[in-house]
């Protein structure tokens, strides 16, 4: 999927299901959610997990850092591309999202907003030649305070994730400027 089409899809479907286990996978398949982040699995199961979601009509990104048996190396991106039908990857590692972009995959670069170093890393990343499609910042409850700061240093669309407990927090992040919120909270998937 081309970059612009991917971003438009996420904007049009601002709640992204983050699936962390088989129960979440089953529930997600019965939801109207269009975009899914896979946060679990291993080198044996990831192909089947992605295939089930794709058969359910979902756009799927795999959090490559969380798949057991994969190393934080470019070969892991190659593995996801070659052996699954995933539309892209999520990672906290810029080199992996840059590599995935060079392969034509969609990418989400995840940042944990735990200190000022995170903002410095975003600033440094914003000067890189290859940009991710979306930057995901965690936790979502901090999004309103950081969106304006991040917007000043980076033009990549932002999404929020982490510690989302209700629909109001989702709306708060979206109103602050996030294009979407990813969540494992299944109640939000269905609200």
C-alpha positions as CSV (number, residue, x, y, z in Angstrom):
1,X,0.0,0.0,0.0
2,X,1.4,3.4,-0.9
3,X,2.4,5.8,1.8
4,X,-0.4,8.3,1.2
5,X,-3.1,5.6,0.9
6,X,-1.9,4.1,4.2
7,X,-2.0,7.4,6.1
8,X,-5.4,8.2,4.7
9,X,-6.6,4.7,5.8
10,X,-5.4,5.3,9.3
11,X,-6.9,8.8,9.4
12,X,-10.3,7.4,8.2
13,X,-10.1,4.7,10.8
14,X,-8.7,6.4,13.9
15,X,-9.0,3.5,16.3
16,X,-6.4,0.9,15.5
17,X,-6.6,-2.5,17.2
18,X,-3.4,-3.6,18.9
19,X,-3.7,-7.3,19.2
20,X,-1.6,-9.0,21.9
21,X,-3.0,-12.5,22.0
22,X,-5.2,-15.1,20.3
23,X,-8.3,-13.8,22.2
24,X,-7.7,-10.3,20.8
25,X,-7.2,-11.7,17.4
26,X,-10.6,-13.4,17.5
27,X,-12.3,-10.4,18.8
28,X,-10.6,-8.1,16.3
29,X,-11.8,-10.4,13.4
30,X,-15.4,-9.7,14.6
31,X,-14.9,-5.9,14.8
32,X,-15.2,-3.1,12.2
33,X,-11.6,-2.2,12.8
34,X,-9.7,-1.9,9.5
35,X,-6.1,-1.4,10.7
36,X,-4.5,-3.9,13.1
37,X,-1.1,-3.9,14.9
38,X,0.1,-7.4,15.8
39,X,2.0,-7.2,19.1
40,X,2.6,-10.9,19.7
41,X,3.7,-14.2,18.1
42,X,6.9,-15.9,17.1
43,X,8.6,-17.0,14.0
44,X,6.4,-20.1,13.8
45,X,3.0,-18.4,14.4
46,X,3.4,-14.9,12.8
47,X,2.6,-16.1,9.3
48,X,-0.7,-17.6,10.4
49,X,-1.7,-14.7,12.6
50,X,-1.2,-12.2,9.7
51,X,-2.9,-14.5,7.3
52,X,-6.0,-14.8,9.4
53,X,-6.2,-11.0,9.7
54,X,-5.7,-10.5,6.0
55,X,-8.4,-13.0,5.3
56,X,-10.6,-10.9,7.6
57,X,-10.0,-7.9,5.3
58,X,-7.6,-6.1,7.7
59,X,-4.5,-4.0,7.0
60,X,-1.8,-5.5,9.2
61,X,1.4,-4.1,10.6
62,X,3.6,-6.4,12.7
63,X,5.6,-5.0,15.7
64,X,8.8,-6.6,14.6
65,X,10.5,-5.9,18.0
66,X,7.9,-8.1,19.8
67,X,8.0,-11.3,17.7
68,X,9.9,-14.0,19.5
69,X,12.8,-15.4,17.6
70,X,13.4,-12.3,15.5
71,X,16.5,-10.1,16.2
72,X,16.6,-6.3,16.0
73,X,18.2,-6.6,12.6
74,X,17.2,-5.9,9.0
75,X,16.9,-9.6,8.3
76,X,13.8,-9.6,10.6
77,X,12.2,-7.1,8.3
78,X,13.1,-9.3,5.3
79,X,11.5,-12.3,7.1
80,X,8.2,-10.4,7.8
81,X,8.1,-9.2,4.1
82,X,8.9,-12.6,2.6
83,X,7.0,-15.0,4.8
84,X,3.9,-13.0,5.8
85,X,1.4,-10.9,4.0
86,X,1.9,-8.0,6.4
87,X,1.4,-4.5,5.0
88,X,4.3,-3.1,7.2
89,X,6.1,-3.0,10.5
90,X,6.2,-1.2,13.7
91,X,9.4,-0.7,15.6
92,X,11.2,1.4,18.1
93,X,14.3,1.1,16.0
94,X,14.7,3.7,13.3
95,X,17.1,1.7,11.2
96,X,14.4,-1.0,10.9
97,X,11.7,1.4,9.8
98,X,14.1,3.0,7.3
99,X,15.0,-0.4,5.9
100,X,11.3,-1.4,5.7
101,X,10.5,1.9,3.8
102,X,13.3,1.0,1.3
103,X,11.5,-2.2,0.7
104,X,8.2,-0.4,0.1
105,X,6.6,-1.5,3.4
106,X,4.5,0.8,5.5
107,X,6.1,1.9,8.8
108,X,5.3,3.1,12.2
109,X,8.2,4.3,14.4
110,X,7.3,4.1,18.1
111,X,8.6,6.5,20.8
112,X,8.1,6.2,24.5
113,X,7.8,9.8,25.9
114,X,9.6,9.2,29.1
115,X,12.0,12.1,29.2
116,X,13.5,15.0,27.1
117,X,15.7,12.5,25.3
118,X,12.7,11.2,23.4
119,X,12.1,14.7,22.0
120,X,15.7,14.9,21.0
121,X,15.5,11.5,19.2
122,X,12.4,12.7,17.3
123,X,14.2,15.9,16.3
124,X,17.2,13.8,15.1
125,X,14.9,11.4,13.3
126,X,13.1,14.2,11.6
127,X,16.3,15.1,9.8
128,X,16.9,11.6,8.4
129,X,16.5,11.1,4.7
130,X,13.9,8.3,5.1
131,X,10.9,9.1,7.3
132,X,8.4,6.6,8.7
133,X,4.8,6.9,7.6
134,X,3.6,7.6,11.1
135,X,5.2,8.2,14.5
136,X,3.5,6.6,17.4
137,X,4.0,8.2,20.8
138,X,3.3,6.5,24.1
139,X,1.6,6.8,26.5
140,X,-1.4,8.3,24.9
141,X,-2.4,10.2,28.0
142,X,0.7,12.5,27.4
143,X,-0.2,13.2,23.8
144,X,-2.0,16.6,24.3
145,X,1.1,18.0,26.0
146,X,3.6,16.7,23.4
147,X,1.7,17.1,20.1
148,X,2.5,20.7,19.7
149,X,6.2,20.2,20.7
150,X,6.6,17.3,18.3
151,X,4.8,19.2,15.4
152,X,7.4,22.0,15.7
153,X,10.2,19.5,15.0
154,X,8.6,16.8,12.8
155,X,6.1,16.8,10.0
156,X,5.3,13.1,10.1
157,X,1.7,12.3,11.2
158,X,1.4,11.3,14.8
159,X,-0.7,8.6,16.5
160,X,-1.0,7.8,20.2
161,X,-0.9,4.6,22.1
162,X,-0.6,3.2,25.6
163,X,-2.7,3.5,28.7
164,X,-5.9,4.3,26.8
165,X,-8.7,3.1,29.2
166,X,-11.8,4.7,27.7
167,X,-13.4,6.4,24.6
168,X,-12.9,9.8,26.2
169,X,-9.1,9.4,26.3
170,X,-9.2,8.3,22.7
171,X,-11.2,11.4,21.7
172,X,-8.8,13.6,23.8
173,X,-5.8,12.3,21.9
174,X,-7.6,12.8,18.5
175,X,-8.7,16.3,19.4
176,X,-5.1,17.1,20.4
177,X,-3.9,16.3,16.8
178,X,-3.2,12.6,16.7
179,X,-4.5,11.0,13.5
180,X,-5.3,7.8,15.3
181,X,-5.0,5.8,18.6
182,X,-3.9,2.2,18.8
183,X,-5.2,0.3,21.7
184,X,-5.4,-3.2,23.1
185,X,-8.5,-2.2,25.0
186,X,-11.2,-4.2,23.2
187,X,-14.1,-2.1,24.6
188,X,-12.8,0.8,22.6
189,X,-12.7,-1.3,19.4
190,X,-16.4,-1.8,19.7
191,X,-17.5,1.7,20.9
